[in-house]
């Protein structure tokens, strides 16, 4: 209960202490960074490099905060000097610095108890694309019941155009004629949403191709749009297991609630131990009383013994940033489940969702990543076909990294039992 209260206070910018700094992870607290010596500056740069490695290219810096989590704050001049040093550190590593939010902390006058002056604590996102990558990537599987508006939501996010209320936006993501005719996803489709170095959205509204989006982005969210109808459940399970998503976005219709396959999809995400966030969509169709009932229904499911999650409704930008910072660590221990209320027709709160996605970190720590590298490489094959004059082509997901991966396939012949050939 204390953790829930702390998140709520922090999200609304109230002067409250943060959790103590963790030696691991990608979050660093600094009281101030004013005129460091040469040796101190080099130490700070090394420390930033470590935090970036822990966050797979992203780190959060809290300035004006003590290691214990106490929000002490800085004066305007002290904050300016500290930010200047922070940007010098980032420049040394080829990283960029973006202000996420600024907290104002009043200090009391000891004589009359009134506010004497205001001090500031600021939160910054430091981002650097790893040397062996073109961009930072997160995979997000989109689940939910049929008619929850999953494909429409993705169409709006990735193409930058609001829906007309009749599903026009989803036409941009459907792959088959029968999907267009029925209005329902029956296959596994992929969409991407990019963010540049300062956190601005990069999508098809200003880029003609997926290659352009990747070229102009430092972070890519790869959405895996999965079917919501019961008869396509096997396809959904196949996509959820084959593409190894970092997060699951559970989309719920505000006018239907947790209907159809929504609970089954939630159970699949819990069984696979994939972190979850919830989007309650189509709020433009419902009065506030109905959305409140759906919220209570979702909270009841999430707090049940089978889930044991802590619902966290996102009201503003501070809440979205706080919710994203909760997903930090090398285990599935986080219990916080952010809940967004959105509309693909009016665009309400879509900016909060994109802010959340921009700050959302990868869930594995550097230690967990190094452990997986030591394991045998694994490539999950989900498609095999033959190209004339080229030979067999295998498609799938590289689950565990390898510098060299040997693929083999079995060839049957009439005169023998067959043999293996390298691919």
N, C-alpha and C positions, 0 to 999 in steps of 0.2 A: 504494500500500500504506500509506503514511503517513496518507492521508486516512481509510482504513478503520479504522486503529488509533485515530485521534483520535476518530472517531465512537463507537466502542465504548467507549472510556474515558469520554467525556463522558456517554454514555447511562447508565453505571453510577455516576455521581456521583463518580468518582475525581478527586483533586486534579490536574488537568492543564490546561494552557493552552488557551484557545479560539483560533480563527483570528483574525488581526488584524481590526479593525473596518473595514467597507467604507463608503466615503463615500455610496454609493447603497444602495438597499434599505430594508427596514423594521426593521432591527436596530440598536439604539443601545447602546453601552457607556458606563457612568458609574461612575467610581471612588466618588464620593460626592456628595450633594446636600444640603449642610448650610448653612443660613442664607444663601442667595444674596441678593445686593443686588437692588434693584428692576430695574435694567437687566439684570443677569445672569438674573433670573427671566424677564423678557420674552424674552430670547434663547433660554432653555430652552423656553419655550412655543412660540416660532416653530419651533425645531428639532423639537419633538414633532409639530407640525402637518405638517412636511415628511415625517417618518417615517410618519405616518398616511396621507398622500397616496401615498407609495411603496408602502404595503401595502394600498391600497384600503380604508382604514378600520381597519387593524390594525397594531400595532407591537409589537416585542419589546424590552423594556428589561432589560439586564443590569447590576445594581447591585453594586458592589464589584469591578469588572473594569476594568483599564486599557485604553487604546485599542489597545495591542499584543496584547491578549487574555490578559494575565497575570491570574490569579485572586489578587488581593491580599487581598480580604475586608475586612470592617468589624466593629467591635465591636457589641455589642447596641444601645448607645445611638446610635452613628453610623448603624446600619441603620434604627432607628426614625425618626430625624430625616430621613434620605434618603427613606424611604418616605412620610413626611408631605409632603415637598416634591414628590415624584412625584405624589401624589394631588391636591395643589393645582394642579399643572400640568395634569393631566387635567381637573380640574373647570373650569378656565378655558376649556377647549375643549369642554366637555360630553361628555367621554369617561369610560369606566369603567376601573378597574385591577383585575386579578385576579392573585394570586400563582400562578405555575405550579410552581415548585420552589425549594428552599433548599439550598445547598451548605454544608457545614461544612468549614472549612480549618484544620487544626492548625498552630500556629506553634511552632517548636522553641526550647527554652531554650539559649542560646549556651554555658552552662557545662557542662551534662550531656547535652545533645542530646535531652532528653525534651520532650514536648509541654507548653508553658507555658500556653497559652490557645488557645481556639478562636475563629476569626473566621468571618464569614458572607458569602457571595455569593448573591444572589437573582435570580430571573428572573421578570419580570412581563409579562402580556399587557395592552396598552392597546387599547381598542376604541372606535371612534366611527363610527356609521353616517353615510356621506356625506350632505350636505344634500339632494342630488338623488335619494336612494334611501330606500326604506322599511326596507330591511335589506341586509346584505352577503350575496351569493349566490355559491355555487360549484356548478358542474355536474359530476357524477361519473357516467360511463358504467360500467355493471356488465356485465362480459364473463365468459365461461367456458363450459366444455362443458355440455351438457345433463346434468341430475342432479347438478350440483355444489353445488346448494343456494342459488343466487343469489336467487330470489324468496323463499324461506324466510328467508334472512338479512335481506333488506329488510323483510319482514313483521315480524320480531322487532324490528329497529331502529326502525321507524317507528310501530309500534303498542304497543311496550313489553311484549309478552307472549311468553314462551318457546314454542317449538314442542313438540308432544307426541310427536315422533319419527315421525309419519306425515304431515307436511306441512300441519298445520292452519294454521300461520302464513301460508303462501303464499296461502291463499284470500282474504286481505285485499288482495292486490295483483293477482290475476288479473282480466282484463277480459272474457273470453269463456267460454262454457259448455264448449267443447271443451278449453280450457286447464285448467279444473277437472277434467274427466274424464280427461285424459291426464297432468295434473301437469306439463306443460311449457309454457313461454312461447313464443308464436308471433308476438307483436306487440310494439310499442314501448309500454311503460307508464311512468308517472312517479310517483314518490313523493318526499315531502319530510321532512326531519328538521331541527328547529330547535334553536338554542342561545340562551339568554338572556344578559344582560349579564355574568353571573358564570360562564358556561360550563355551566350546567345544561341537561340535555336537555329539549326541548319536543317532544312527539309526540302521537299520538292517544290515549294513555292518560290525558292530562289536558286534551285539547282535542277538541271535537266535530267541527270542520271544519278544512279547510286554511287558511281565512281566520283562524281563531283561532290557529293555529300561527304564521302570518306576523305577526299582530298582537302576539303575546307573545314574538317572537324578534328578536334583533339580527343573527343569522347563520342562513342557510338553506342546507342541502345539498340540492340537487335531484338525485335519482337518476334515471337513465335506464336502466330494466331492459330488457336486450336478449336476444333469443333465443339459445339455445346449440346447438340442433340444426343439423346440416349443411344440411338442406333449407330452413332459414330464414336462410341466410347473407346473402342479398341484403337482407333486411329489417334484419339486424344492421348491415351496411355502411351502409345508408341512414340508420339512426338515429345511427350513429357519426359520419357526415359532416355530417348535417343539423343536429344539435343542438350541435355544436362544444363538446365537453366540456372542462373545465379539467383533469380527471384521469380516469384509467381505473383501476377496481378489478377486477383479474383474480381471480376466485374459482376455486379448485381443490379438488376433493374429496380428502380425506385417504386415502380407501380406493381411489381410482382414479389419482391423480396427474395428470400432464400428458397426459390422454387426449383422444381425439376432436378437437374444434375448439379446444382450449385454446391450442395452439401457433399456429394460424391467427389467433386473436383477439389473441394477443400480437404477432404480426407486423403486424397492422393498426394497433395502437396505436403500434408503433415507426415504421411507415411514415408515419403522420400526425403523428409527433413530439409525442405526448401523454404527459405524465409518468404513471408507472405505480406502483401499489402492489398487493401480492399478499395475498389472504386464503386461507389453507388451512383449509377448513371441514370440518365433520363429524368433528372429532377425538375425539368421544365414542364413535365406532364402531370406533376403531383402537387397538391397543396402541402404546406409545411407540416400539417398534422399527419399526413400519410408518410412523409419521409422520416418523421420522428418515430413512427411505429416500426418502419423498416430498420432504423438505427437500433431500436431496442431489441428487435429480433436478431440482428447481426451480433450485438453485444452478448445476447443470451447464448448464442452458439459459440462465440469465441471464448467466453469465460467458462464454458462447460468443462467437466472433468476430462473429456477427450481431447480438448484443445489447450486449455490453460494459457490463454493469451490475454494480454492487456490492451483493450481497444483504446485508440488515441485518435480522436477526431481532429482533422486538420481544419483550422479556422482561418489561418493567415500564413504569410510567408515565413514568419518565425517558427511556426509549428512545423511547416514542411521541412525546414532545415534541421530542426531538432529531431524530427522523426528519422531523417536520413542518417544522422549521426548515431542513432541507436543501433544501426546495423554495422557494428564494428567488432571484430573479433575473429577467432579461429574455430568457433563452434556454433551450435544451434541454440545457444543458451538464451539469446534475447527473446523476451516474451512480448515486446511491444509490437502491435499491429496497427499501422496507420490506416485511417479511413478517410477517403476523399469523397465529396459530393460534387458531381460534375454534370454538365449538359453539353452534348455535342451540337446542339442547335443554337443555344445562346452563347456558348463558350464559357459559361460561368465556372470559375475555379480551375480551368485548364492550365492557367499560369502557375497555380500552386503545384499541380501535378508535374509540370515540366521543371519547376524549381527543385522539387524532390528528386527527380530523375537525374538532374545535373549534379547534385551533391552526393547522390547514392554511391557508396563505395563498394568495391569488391569485398566479398565476405571472408575470404581466406587470408590469413596472415602470411608473412614471409616464411615463418617456421613451417606452417602447413604446406606451403608451396614447395619448399625444399624437401619435405618428407615425400611428397608425391613424385618428385623428380627421381628419387631413389628407387621408386617402384618400377615394375616392368611397364613399358609403354602399352597403351590401349587405344585402339581405333575402332569405334563402333560403326559398323557398316549398315546403312539403311537403304542403299540402292546400288545396283550393279547393272550396267548395260554395255553394249558393244558398239563402237564407232567404226564404220567401214574404213579400211586402210590404216586404222590407228590401233585397234585392238580393244581389250576390256577397259572400262572406266568404272572406278569405284567411288561412291560418294558416302560421306558420313561425318562423324565428329571425332576429333582427336581429344580424347578424354584425359589422357596423361601424356605429357610431353616426351619427345624423343628426338635426338639429333638425327637419327637415321631410323627409318621405319621400313621393314621388309614385309610386303604384302604378297601372299601366295594364293593361288586358286587351283582347284582340282579339275583336271581334264579327264573326261571319260573317253575311252576308245573302244572300238569293236573287238580288237585283238587282245586286250589286256584289261586289267582292273582299273587302269588309270594311273595318273602321276601328277605330282605337284609342279607348277611353273611359277617362277618369280614374276611379280607384276611391276 
